Amino acid sequence: KPGRGVGAVEAPRGLLIHEYVLDDEGRVKGANLVVPTNENHQNIEEDLKAYLPKLLGKPKEEITHKLEMLVRAYDPCISCSTHLLRIEWE
């Protein structure tokens, strides 16, 4: 039977919303997801930009560690926290 379902939950990372539309055979015809990590991305970037100047002059390993700590403070999903921080040294 066709239909539409929406669910929202306050997850530890923030508001998580799923919406699904089903066709008359019960197959997913459309989906819309609002995930907290995506919503927090801009704040993470702004905090990194504000924090980085305070770390300049420290060893690269320490800078990397401190920036990773900041990112993980937002509790991003596992795959995002693994691939979110990319540092280009000049």
N, C-alpha and C positions, 0 to 999 in steps of 0.2 A: 504494500500500500504506500502511495507517495506521502511525503511529509517533510517537515523541517524540524530540527531539534537544535536548541541552543543551551549551552551549559557554561556557567561561570563559577570560578572558585578563587578564593584568596589564598594563593600558594605562598610558600616562604619567600620566593623571589618577587612576588607581586601578583597582580590580577591575571588569571589565565582564562581565556574565553575560547570555546570551540563552537562552531556552527556547522551543521551538516544538512544537506538537502538530498532526499532520496527520491528515486523515480518510482514508477508504479510496480516495478519488480523488486523494490527494496535495495537497489544498488545506489551507491553514493554518486550523485550527479554533480554535486558541488560541495566545497568545504572552505571555510574561512577560519583561520586561527589567529588569535592575538596572544602572543607569548611574552612573558615578562622580560626575558633577556633582550629581545628586540626593543622593547619599550625603554629599557635601561641603558641601551647602547650609547646614546648621546651623553647621558650623565657620566658614564664611565670614561668616555673620551675627554670630556671637559675636566674631570678630576685628574686624569693622567696629565693633561697639559698644565694644570695648576701645580701639580706635585713635582713634575720633572725638574723644574729649575732649582728646587731645593736639594736635589740629588746630584746635580752637576759637580764634577770633581771627585766623586766617589768611584771606586772600582766598578767596572762593567757588571761583574757578577752581583754586586750589592744593588746596583741600580735595577738590574733585571729582577732580582728577588723582591725588592720593595714594590716595583710596579706590578708584578704578579700578585703580590699580597693585596694591593689595592683592588685589582680586578676581581679577585676571589672574594673580597669583602661584599661584593654585590651578589654573590652566590649564583653565578651563571650556570647554565646546564653543563654537564660534564664535557660534551663535545665542544661547546663554545669556550669554556675555560681553557681547554687544551689548545685551541687554535686562535684565540682572540688576540693575544699579544704578539706582535711582530715588531721587533726593534731593528732599525736601520742605523748603524753606527757610521759617523762621518769623521 
